[in-house]
């Protein structure tokens, strides 16, 4: 039941209406939990059972490790969660939906419980925290102290909440169905056979995928945030115009923010030697952390290479911070954009041999022959590039759009909806991060 499917278009308003009618907070949370497990079971009943097992096990361990002496049990819980994640990513034929995200939430909950810093909750609240359907399939990775306090009282859903939800969902679907899917239609065949593509088509694939993955994943996040607001709750932002970052560290503060923060807090800061006077452990820690980030996406050489590449960028940037290089910010942004695009080639390529063929082709003969799908992809890239150029105006647009049910805003949303319907592909395309 994907966010861009007809079943979800029916499921969401039905669950929302039921949540409005159920007055007691406990009954409302139970109804949302049941709906979340129904959402998960719609993919596969086995996926729902896996989620239930993770929830019960991590909740029991979290309650048990509040005693600071139970560190061995905590390590066992973390090892078990990671072992299950690695098994399903590497050897299982089917990846349980959302396992990459709720595994990290479970680990964080157990660790914070051991440290004594987590919000205490009952099994109902924790189960809803783990299973809440708007963020189940691809995040954001929500901290317990960000979500559990919202469950204490029944939220009052206002007309402003509904309006913000409609804006987020509408633009999220536009990003996914119009921008990401149409670019994917053009770049997928190129990545499937990079040795057969000319320089221009390879450049289109490189820059096209950078736009595709951004619009696909940020589009999903917008829909998740919008659906959550319908129920009176809020999720943390996961993207903040990452292609306007001027350095590698800023890029990771803007891209997949919830994962970046999780890796910083539970991987990087857990590594030994960071407090020493030598800078070497910090550089090693950055590379190791980003290697974990790459392998979290999938156990393959291409993801490992992508993680090591970004780790090296972060380490080099950290080493160069003592060197004062002054140039306009726009130059730094353009350089970082090219570095990010190079990284996405490693991320998207199907093998290291395909990476070699891709870069070899970039130095080969140039061909400017594009098909209809490729020209449409180019126009989609231009639209996203223009949005980044106009970012100062776009940064104030949400304030205007979220202000009220203005007739002009309704007309704008209707226009976006019509364009989305007109340019959607006949065959549904899965969200990219569902497979991670």
Helices and strands as residue ranges (DSSP letters): H 6-21, H 25-43, H 45-64, H 71-90, H 99-115, H 123-131, H 133-136, H 144-147, G 148-151, H 159-173, I 174-180, H 181-192, G 194-196, H 199-230, G 242-244, H 248-254, H 257-266, G 268-270, H 280-297, H 301-320, H 329-348, H 352-362, H 372-389, H 391-401, H 407-423, G 432-435
